[in-house]
Amino acid sequence: MIKILLLLVFVLVLAVPFYNHAAPVLFGFPFFYWYQIAMVPVASLLIYIVYRVEHGGEK
């Protein structure tokens, strides 16, 4: 059931009409670009969480 987080990452990145805006601007980057940049660590964190839950005690 935790693998739903992977679907969340997929939806958040591919839902372009929801973040296809120029405003607000952050450090000179339009929202469209800084949203994608911000999604990299978010996606990495969610993938790590799914991995740790699925393979918690294995080494």
mmCIF file of the N, C-alpha and C atoms, coordinates in Angstrom:
data_MODEL
# 
_entry.id   MODEL 
# 
loop_
_atom_site.group_PDB 
_atom_site.id 
_atom_site.type_symbol 
_atom_site.label_atom_id 
_atom_site.label_alt_id 
_atom_site.label_comp_id 
_atom_site.label_asym_id 
_atom_site.label_entity_id 
_atom_site.label_seq_id 
_atom_site.pdbx_PDB_ins_code 
_atom_site.Cartn_x 
_atom_site.Cartn_y 
_atom_site.Cartn_z 
_atom_site.occupancy 
_atom_site.B_iso_or_equiv 
_atom_site.pdbx_formal_charge 
_atom_site.auth_seq_id 
_atom_site.auth_comp_id 
_atom_site.auth_asym_id 
_atom_site.auth_atom_id 
_atom_site.pdbx_PDB_model_num 
ATOM 1   N N  . MET A 1 1  ? 0.821  -1.205 0.000   1.00 0.00 ? 1  MET A N  1 
ATOM 2   C CA . MET A 1 1  ? 0.000  0.000  0.000   1.00 0.00 ? 1  MET A CA 1 
ATOM 3   C C  . MET A 1 1  ? 0.865  1.271  0.000   1.00 0.00 ? 1  MET A C  1 
ATOM 4   N N  . ILE A 1 2  ? 2.066  1.164  0.535   1.00 0.00 ? 2  ILE A N  1 
ATOM 5   C CA . ILE A 1 2  ? 2.957  2.312  0.600   1.00 0.00 ? 2  ILE A CA 1 
ATOM 6   C C  . ILE A 1 2  ? 3.407  2.742  -0.794  1.00 0.00 ? 2  ILE A C  1 
ATOM 7   N N  . LYS A 1 3  ? 3.293  1.865  -1.758  1.00 0.00 ? 3  LYS A N  1 
ATOM 8   C CA . LYS A 1 3  ? 3.728  2.184  -3.123  1.00 0.00 ? 3  LYS A CA 1 
ATOM 9   C C  . LYS A 1 3  ? 2.848  3.244  -3.776  1.00 0.00 ? 3  LYS A C  1 
ATOM 10  N N  . ILE A 1 4  ? 1.774  3.604  -3.127  1.00 0.00 ? 4  ILE A N  1 
ATOM 11  C CA . ILE A 1 4  ? 0.918  4.698  -3.605  1.00 0.00 ? 4  ILE A CA 1 
ATOM 12  C C  . ILE A 1 4  ? 1.730  6.002  -3.645  1.00 0.00 ? 4  ILE A C  1 
ATOM 13  N N  . LEU A 1 5  ? 2.729  6.117  -2.771  1.00 0.00 ? 5  LEU A N  1 
ATOM 14  C CA . LEU A 1 5  ? 3.572  7.315  -2.773  1.00 0.00 ? 5  LEU A CA 1 
ATOM 15  C C  . LEU A 1 5  ? 4.302  7.472  -4.102  1.00 0.00 ? 5  LEU A C  1 
ATOM 16  N N  . LEU A 1 6  ? 4.658  6.359  -4.730  1.00 0.00 ? 6  LEU A N  1 
ATOM 17  C CA . LEU A 1 6  ? 5.307  6.430  -6.037  1.00 0.00 ? 6  LEU A CA 1 
ATOM 18  C C  . LEU A 1 6  ? 4.341  6.965  -7.093  1.00 0.00 ? 6  LEU A C  1 
ATOM 19  N N  . LEU A 1 7  ? 3.085  6.595  -6.982  1.00 0.00 ? 7  LEU A N  1 
ATOM 20  C CA . LEU A 1 7  ? 2.069  7.130  -7.885  1.00 0.00 ? 7  LEU A CA 1 
ATOM 21  C C  . LEU A 1 7  ? 1.885  8.630  -7.644  1.00 0.00 ? 7  LEU A C  1 
ATOM 22  N N  . LEU A 1 8  ? 1.992  9.042  -6.399  1.00 0.00 ? 8  LEU A N  1 
ATOM 23  C CA . LEU A 1 8  ? 1.884  10.460 -6.073  1.00 0.00 ? 8  LEU A CA 1 
ATOM 24  C C  . LEU A 1 8  ? 2.987  11.269 -6.759  1.00 0.00 ? 8  LEU A C  1 
ATOM 25  N N  . VAL A 1 9  ? 4.204  10.756 -6.735  1.00 0.00 ? 9  VAL A N  1 
ATOM 26  C CA . VAL A 1 9  ? 5.315  11.423 -7.416  1.00 0.00 ? 9  VAL A CA 1 
ATOM 27  C C  . VAL A 1 9  ? 5.016  11.539 -8.906  1.00 0.00 ? 9  VAL A C  1 
ATOM 28  N N  . PHE A 1 10 ? 4.568  10.457 -9.493  1.00 0.00 ? 10 PHE A N  1 
ATOM 29  C CA . PHE A 1 10 ? 4.245  10.415 -10.911 1.00 0.00 ? 10 PHE A CA 1 
ATOM 30  C C  . PHE A 1 10 ? 3.193  11.467 -11.262 1.00 0.00 ? 10 PHE A C  1 
ATOM 31  N N  . VAL A 1 11 ? 2.153  11.551 -10.468 1.00 0.00 ? 11 VAL A N  1 
ATOM 32  C CA . VAL A 1 11 ? 1.057  12.495 -10.731 1.00 0.00 ? 11 VAL A CA 1 
ATOM 33  C C  . VAL A 1 11 ? 1.523  13.934 -10.530 1.00 0.00 ? 11 VAL A C  1 
ATOM 34  N N  . LEU A 1 12 ? 2.289  14.187 -9.478  1.00 0.00 ? 12 LEU A N  1 
ATOM 35  C CA . LEU A 1 12 ? 2.747  15.554 -9.204  1.00 0.00 ? 12 LEU A CA 1 
ATOM 36  C C  . LEU A 1 12 ? 3.646  16.092 -10.302 1.00 0.00 ? 12 LEU A C  1 
ATOM 37  N N  . VAL A 1 13 ? 4.446  15.244 -10.910 1.00 0.00 ? 13 VAL A N  1 
ATOM 38  C CA . VAL A 1 13 ? 5.351  15.709 -11.960 1.00 0.00 ? 13 VAL A CA 1 
ATOM 39  C C  . VAL A 1 13 ? 4.636  15.827 -13.305 1.00 0.00 ? 13 VAL A C  1 
ATOM 40  N N  . LEU A 1 14 ? 3.711  14.935 -13.586 1.00 0.00 ? 14 LEU A N  1 
ATOM 41  C CA . LEU A 1 14 ? 3.059  14.938 -14.892 1.00 0.00 ? 14 LEU A CA 1 
ATOM 42  C C  . LEU A 1 14 ? 1.800  15.803 -14.960 1.00 0.00 ? 14 LEU A C  1 
ATOM 43  N N  . ALA A 1 15 ? 1.401  16.403 -13.864 1.00 0.00 ? 15 ALA A N  1 
ATOM 44  C CA . ALA A 1 15 ? 0.214  17.256 -13.850 1.00 0.00 ? 15 ALA A CA 1 
ATOM 45  C C  . ALA A 1 15 ? 0.594  18.682 -14.255 1.00 0.00 ? 15 ALA A C  1 
ATOM 46  N N  . VAL A 1 16 ? 1.132  18.833 -15.440 1.00 0.00 ? 16 VAL A N  1 
ATOM 47  C CA . VAL A 1 16 ? 1.662  20.116 -15.914 1.00 0.00 ? 16 VAL A CA 1 
ATOM 48  C C  . VAL A 1 16 ? 0.637  21.249 -15.881 1.00 0.00 ? 16 VAL A C  1 
ATOM 49  N N  . PRO A 1 17 ? -0.617 21.055 -16.243 1.00 0.00 ? 17 PRO A N  1 
ATOM 50  C CA . PRO A 1 17 ? -1.553 22.195 -16.198 1.00 0.00 ? 17 PRO A CA 1 
ATOM 51  C C  . PRO A 1 17 ? -1.709 22.815 -14.809 1.00 0.00 ? 17 PRO A C  1 
ATOM 52  N N  . PHE A 1 18 ? -1.396 22.080 -13.759 1.00 0.00 ? 18 PHE A N  1 
ATOM 53  C CA . PHE A 1 18 ? -1.534 22.622 -12.408 1.00 0.00 ? 18 PHE A CA 1 
ATOM 54  C C  . PHE A 1 18 ? -0.369 23.528 -12.014 1.00 0.00 ? 18 PHE A C  1 
ATOM 55  N N  . TYR A 1 19 ? 0.777  23.386 -12.658 1.00 0.00 ? 19 TYR A N  1 
ATOM 56  C CA . TYR A 1 19 ? 1.915  24.238 -12.304 1.00 0.00 ? 19 TYR A CA 1 
ATOM 57  C C  . TYR A 1 19 ? 2.494  24.982 -13.502 1.00 0.00 ? 19 TYR A C  1 
ATOM 58  N N  . ASN A 1 20 ? 1.739  25.101 -14.562 1.00 0.00 ? 20 ASN A N  1 
ATOM 59  C CA . ASN A 1 20 ? 2.193  25.801 -15.758 1.00 0.00 ? 20 ASN A CA 1 
ATOM 60  C C  . ASN A 1 20 ? 1.879  27.299 -15.634 1.00 0.00 ? 20 ASN A C  1 
ATOM 61  N N  . HIS A 1 21 ? 2.572  27.955 -14.696 1.00 0.00 ? 21 HIS A N  1 
ATOM 62  C CA . HIS A 1 21 ? 2.368  29.382 -14.438 1.00 0.00 ? 21 HIS A CA 1 
ATOM 63  C C  . HIS A 1 21 ? 3.718  30.065 -14.314 1.00 0.00 ? 21 HIS A C  1 
ATOM 64  N N  . ALA A 1 22 ? 3.747  31.347 -14.584 1.00 0.00 ? 22 ALA A N  1 
ATOM 65  C CA . ALA A 1 22 ? 4.978  32.112 -14.422 1.00 0.00 ? 22 ALA A CA 1 
ATOM 66  C C  . ALA A 1 22 ? 5.097  32.674 -13.006 1.00 0.00 ? 22 ALA A C  1 
ATOM 67  N N  . ALA A 1 23 ? 3.987  32.993 -12.398 1.00 0.00 ? 23 ALA A N  1 
ATOM 68  C CA . ALA A 1 23 ? 4.018  33.570 -11.050 1.00 0.00 ? 23 ALA A CA 1 
ATOM 69  C C  . ALA A 1 23 ? 3.627  32.498 -10.043 1.00 0.00 ? 23 ALA A C  1 
ATOM 70  N N  . PRO A 1 24 ? 4.139  32.478 -8.880  1.00 0.00 ? 24 PRO A N  1 
ATOM 71  C CA . PRO A 1 24 ? 5.094  33.382 -8.267  1.00 0.00 ? 24 PRO A CA 1 
ATOM 72  C C  . PRO A 1 24 ? 6.528  33.067 -8.702  1.00 0.00 ? 24 PRO A C  1 
ATOM 73  N N  . VAL A 1 25 ? 7.360  34.072 -8.607  1.00 0.00 ? 25 VAL A N  1 
ATOM 74  C CA . VAL A 1 25 ? 8.770  33.944 -8.971  1.00 0.00 ? 25 VAL A CA 1 
ATOM 75  C C  . VAL A 1 25 ? 9.581  33.753 -7.691  1.00 0.00 ? 25 VAL A C  1 
ATOM 76  N N  . LEU A 1 26 ? 10.520 32.821 -7.731  1.00 0.00 ? 26 LEU A N  1 
ATOM 77  C CA . LEU A 1 26 ? 11.384 32.558 -6.581  1.00 0.00 ? 26 LEU A CA 1 
ATOM 78  C C  . LEU A 1 26 ? 12.832 32.588 -7.046  1.00 0.00 ? 26 LEU A C  1 
ATOM 79  N N  . PHE A 1 27 ? 13.606 33.525 -6.523  1.00 0.00 ? 27 PHE A N  1 
ATOM 80  C CA . PHE A 1 27 ? 15.011 33.711 -6.903  1.00 0.00 ? 27 PHE A CA 1 
ATOM 81  C C  . PHE A 1 27 ? 15.170 33.892 -8.410  1.00 0.00 ? 27 PHE A C  1 
ATOM 82  N N  . GLY A 1 28 ? 14.215 34.537 -9.040  1.00 0.00 ? 28 GLY A N  1 
ATOM 83  C CA . GLY A 1 28 ? 14.274 34.802 -10.470 1.00 0.00 ? 28 GLY A CA 1 
ATOM 84  C C  . GLY A 1 28 ? 13.731 33.685 -11.345 1.00 0.00 ? 28 GLY A C  1 
ATOM 85  N N  . PHE A 1 29 ? 13.368 32.556 -10.745 1.00 0.00 ? 29 PHE A N  1 
ATOM 86  C CA . PHE A 1 29 ? 12.821 31.429 -11.507 1.00 0.00 ? 29 PHE A CA 1 
ATOM 87  C C  . PHE A 1 29 ? 11.298 31.479 -11.480 1.00 0.00 ? 29 PHE A C  1 
ATOM 88  N N  . PRO A 1 30 ? 10.646 31.343 -12.632 1.00 0.00 ? 30 PRO A N  1 
ATOM 89  C CA . PRO A 1 30 ? 9.186  31.245 -12.636 1.00 0.00 ? 30 PRO A CA 1 
ATOM 90  C C  . PRO A 1 30 ? 8.728  29.971 -11.921 1.00 0.00 ? 30 PRO A C  1 
ATOM 91  N N  . PHE A 1 31 ? 7.497  29.977 -11.488 1.00 0.00 ? 31 PHE A N  1 
ATOM 92  C CA . PHE A 1 31 ? 6.940  28.844 -10.742 1.00 0.00 ? 31 PHE A CA 1 
ATOM 93  C C  . PHE A 1 31 ? 7.111  27.529 -11.495 1.00 0.00 ? 31 PHE A C  1 
ATOM 94  N N  . PHE A 1 32 ? 6.934  27.544 -12.804 1.00 0.00 ? 32 PHE A N  1 
ATOM 95  C CA . PHE A 1 32 ? 7.044  26.324 -13.605 1.00 0.00 ? 32 PHE A CA 1 
ATOM 96  C C  . PHE A 1 32 ? 8.382  25.642 -13.376 1.00 0.00 ? 32 PHE A C  1 
ATOM 97  N N  . TYR A 1 33 ? 9.462  26.411 -13.336 1.00 0.00 ? 33 TYR A N  1 
ATOM 98  C CA . TYR A 1 33 ? 10.797 25.834 -13.188 1.00 0.00 ? 33 TYR A CA 1 
ATOM 99  C C  . TYR A 1 33 ? 11.116 25.460 -11.748 1.00 0.00 ? 33 TYR A C  1 
ATOM 100 N N  . TRP A 1 34 ? 10.811 26.338 -10.788 1.00 0.00 ? 34 TRP A N  1 
ATOM 101 C CA . TRP A 1 34 ? 11.196 25.994 -9.424  1.00 0.00 ? 34 TRP A CA 1 
ATOM 102 C C  . TRP A 1 34 ? 10.322 24.898 -8.847  1.00 0.00 ? 34 TRP A C  1 
ATOM 103 N N  . TYR A 1 35 ? 9.122  24.703 -9.360  1.00 0.00 ? 35 TYR A N  1 
ATOM 104 C CA . TYR A 1 35 ? 8.313  23.556 -8.942  1.00 0.00 ? 35 TYR A CA 1 
ATOM 105 C C  . TYR A 1 35 ? 8.999  22.258 -9.360  1.00 0.00 ? 35 TYR A C  1 
ATOM 106 N N  . GLN A 1 36 ? 9.480  22.204 -10.603 1.00 0.00 ? 36 GLN A N  1 
ATOM 107 C CA . GLN A 1 36 ? 10.164 21.004 -11.073 1.00 0.00 ? 36 GLN A CA 1 
ATOM 108 C C  . GLN A 1 36 ? 11.457 20.768 -10.309 1.00 0.00 ? 36 GLN A C  1 
ATOM 109 N N  . ILE A 1 37 ? 12.188 21.838 -10.022 1.00 0.00 ? 37 ILE A N  1 
ATOM 110 C CA . ILE A 1 37 ? 13.417 21.711 -9.247  1.00 0.00 ? 37 ILE A CA 1 
ATOM 111 C C  . ILE A 1 37 ? 13.107 21.219 -7.832  1.00 0.00 ? 37 ILE A C  1 
ATOM 112 N N  . ALA A 1 38 ? 12.041 21.714 -7.244  1.00 0.00 ? 38 ALA A N  1 
ATOM 113 C CA . ALA A 1 38 ? 11.652 21.301 -5.893  1.00 0.00 ? 38 ALA A CA 1 
ATOM 114 C C  . ALA A 1 38 ? 11.159 19.863 -5.856  1.00 0.00 ? 38 ALA A C  1 
ATOM 115 N N  . MET A 1 39 ? 10.627 19.376 -6.954  1.00 0.00 ? 39 MET A N  1 
ATOM 116 C CA . MET A 1 39 ? 10.115 18.007 -6.983  1.00 0.00 ? 39 MET A CA 1 
ATOM 117 C C  . MET A 1 39 ? 11.227 16.956 -6.972  1.00 0.00 ? 39 MET A C  1 
ATOM 118 N N  . VAL A 1 40 ? 12.449 17.323 -7.335  1.00 0.00 ? 40 VAL A N  1 
ATOM 119 C CA . VAL A 1 40 ? 13.551 16.352 -7.335  1.00 0.00 ? 40 VAL A CA 1 
ATOM 120 C C  . VAL A 1 40 ? 13.824 15.837 -5.923  1.00 0.00 ? 40 VAL A C  1 
ATOM 121 N N  . PRO A 1 41 ? 14.063 16.697 -4.917  1.00 0.00 ? 41 PRO A N  1 
ATOM 122 C CA . PRO A 1 41 ? 14.272 16.150 -3.573  1.00 0.00 ? 41 PRO A CA 1 
ATOM 123 C C  . PRO A 1 41 ? 13.012 15.526 -2.972  1.00 0.00 ? 41 PRO A C  1 
ATOM 124 N N  . VAL A 1 42 ? 11.841 16.061 -3.318  1.00 0.00 ? 42 VAL A N  1 
ATOM 125 C CA . VAL A 1 42 ? 10.591 15.478 -2.814  1.00 0.00 ? 42 VAL A CA 1 
ATOM 126 C C  . VAL A 1 42 ? 10.426 14.059 -3.345  1.00 0.00 ? 42 VAL A C  1 
ATOM 127 N N  . ALA A 1 43 ? 10.645 13.880 -4.641  1.00 0.00 ? 43 ALA A N  1 
ATOM 128 C CA . ALA A 1 43 ? 10.528 12.545 -5.238  1.00 0.00 ? 43 ALA A CA 1 
ATOM 129 C C  . ALA A 1 43 ? 11.575 11.611 -4.659  1.00 0.00 ? 43 ALA A C  1 
ATOM 130 N N  . SER A 1 44 ? 12.791 12.104 -4.466  1.00 0.00 ? 44 SER A N  1 
ATOM 131 C CA . SER A 1 44 ? 13.841 11.271 -3.884  1.00 0.00 ? 44 SER A CA 1 
ATOM 132 C C  . SER A 1 44 ? 13.477 10.823 -2.481  1.00 0.00 ? 44 SER A C  1 
ATOM 133 N N  . LEU A 1 45 ? 12.941 11.730 -1.689  1.00 0.00 ? 45 LEU A N  1 
ATOM 134 C CA . LEU A 1 45 ? 12.535 11.389 -0.326  1.00 0.00 ? 45 LEU A CA 1 
ATOM 135 C C  . LEU A 1 45 ? 11.416 10.355 -0.315  1.00 0.00 ? 45 LEU A C  1 
ATOM 136 N N  . LEU A 1 46 ? 10.420 10.521 -1.176  1.00 0.00 ? 46 LEU A N  1 
ATOM 137 C CA . LEU A 1 46 ? 9.320  9.564  -1.222  1.00 0.00 ? 46 LEU A CA 1 
ATOM 138 C C  . LEU A 1 46 ? 9.784  8.194  -1.708  1.00 0.00 ? 46 LEU A C  1 
ATOM 139 N N  . ILE A 1 47 ? 10.676 8.169  -2.670  1.00 0.00 ? 47 ILE A N  1 
ATOM 140 C CA . ILE A 1 47 ? 11.218 6.895  -3.146  1.00 0.00 ? 47 ILE A CA 1 
ATOM 141 C C  . ILE A 1 47 ? 12.023 6.219  -2.039  1.00 0.00 ? 47 ILE A C  1 
ATOM 142 N N  . TYR A 1 48 ? 12.795 7.000  -1.290  1.00 0.00 ? 48 TYR A N  1 
ATOM 143 C CA . TYR A 1 48 ? 13.560 6.447  -0.174  1.00 0.00 ? 48 TYR A CA 1 
ATOM 144 C C  . TYR A 1 48 ? 12.633 5.872  0.900   1.00 0.00 ? 48 TYR A C  1 
ATOM 145 N N  . ILE A 1 49 ? 11.548 6.578  1.210   1.00 0.00 ? 49 ILE A N  1 
ATOM 146 C CA . ILE A 1 49 ? 10.590 6.096  2.210   1.00 0.00 ? 49 ILE A CA 1 
ATOM 147 C C  . ILE A 1 49 ? 9.984  4.771  1.769   1.00 0.00 ? 49 ILE A C  1 
ATOM 148 N N  . VAL A 1 50 ? 9.583  4.690  0.517   1.00 0.00 ? 50 VAL A N  1 
ATOM 149 C CA . VAL A 1 50 ? 9.001  3.438  0.006   1.00 0.00 ? 50 VAL A CA 1 
ATOM 150 C C  . VAL A 1 50 ? 10.021 2.321  0.078   1.00 0.00 ? 50 VAL A C  1 
ATOM 151 N N  . TYR A 1 51 ? 11.255 2.598  -0.282  1.00 0.00 ? 51 TYR A N  1 
ATOM 152 C CA . TYR A 1 51 ? 12.299 1.577  -0.240  1.00 0.00 ? 51 TYR A CA 1 
ATOM 153 C C  . TYR A 1 51 ? 12.533 1.083  1.189   1.00 0.00 ? 51 TYR A C  1 
ATOM 154 N N  . ARG A 1 52 ? 12.629 2.016  2.149   1.00 0.00 ? 52 ARG A N  1 
ATOM 155 C CA . ARG A 1 52 ? 12.877 1.627  3.543   1.00 0.00 ? 52 ARG A CA 1 
ATOM 156 C C  . ARG A 1 52 ? 11.723 0.825  4.118   1.00 0.00 ? 52 ARG A C  1 
ATOM 157 N N  . VAL A 1 53 ? 10.504 1.156  3.754   1.00 0.00 ? 53 VAL A N  1 
ATOM 158 C CA . VAL A 1 53 ? 9.343  0.405  4.257   1.00 0.00 ? 53 VAL A CA 1 
ATOM 159 C C  . VAL A 1 53 ? 9.301  -0.988 3.628   1.00 0.00 ? 53 VAL A C  1 
ATOM 160 N N  . GLU A 1 54 ? 9.573  -1.055 2.343   1.00 0.00 ? 54 GLU A N  1 
ATOM 161 C CA . GLU A 1 54 ? 9.525  -2.343 1.640   1.00 0.00 ? 54 GLU A CA 1 
ATOM 162 C C  . GLU A 1 54 ? 10.685 -3.265 2.025   1.00 0.00 ? 54 GLU A C  1 
ATOM 163 N N  . HIS A 1 55 ? 11.873 -2.708 2.237   1.00 0.00 ? 55 HIS A N  1 
ATOM 164 C CA . HIS A 1 55 ? 13.073 -3.501 2.505   1.00 0.00 ? 55 HIS A CA 1 
ATOM 165 C C  . HIS A 1 55 ? 13.683 -3.090 3.838   1.00 0.00 ? 55 HIS A C  1 
ATOM 166 N N  . GLY A 1 56 ? 12.861 -2.869 4.831   1.00 0.00 ? 56 GLY A N  1 
ATOM 167 C CA . GLY A 1 56 ? 13.302 -2.330 6.110   1.00 0.00 ? 56 GLY A CA 1 
ATOM 168 C C  . GLY A 1 56 ? 14.470 -3.014 6.785   1.00 0.00 ? 56 GLY A C  1 
ATOM 169 N N  . GLY A 1 57 ? 14.392 -4.293 7.067   1.00 0.00 ? 57 GLY A N  1 
ATOM 170 C CA . GLY A 1 57 ? 15.446 -4.977 7.828   1.00 0.00 ? 57 GLY A CA 1 
ATOM 171 C C  . GLY A 1 57 ? 16.414 -5.747 6.985   1.00 0.00 ? 57 GLY A C  1 
ATOM 172 N N  . GLU A 1 58 ? 16.226 -5.772 5.686   1.00 0.00 ? 58 GLU A N  1 
ATOM 173 C CA . GLU A 1 58 ? 17.092 -6.557 4.820   1.00 0.00 ? 58 GLU A CA 1 
ATOM 174 C C  . GLU A 1 58 ? 18.443 -5.869 4.620   1.00 0.00 ? 58 GLU A C  1 
ATOM 175 N N  . LYS A 1 59 ? 19.485 -6.689 4.513   1.00 0.00 ? 59 LYS A N  1 
ATOM 176 C CA . LYS A 1 59 ? 20.820 -6.134 4.214   1.00 0.00 ? 59 LYS A CA 1 
ATOM 177 C C  . LYS A 1 59 ? 21.494 -6.966 3.188   1.00 0.00 ? 59 LYS A C  1 
# 
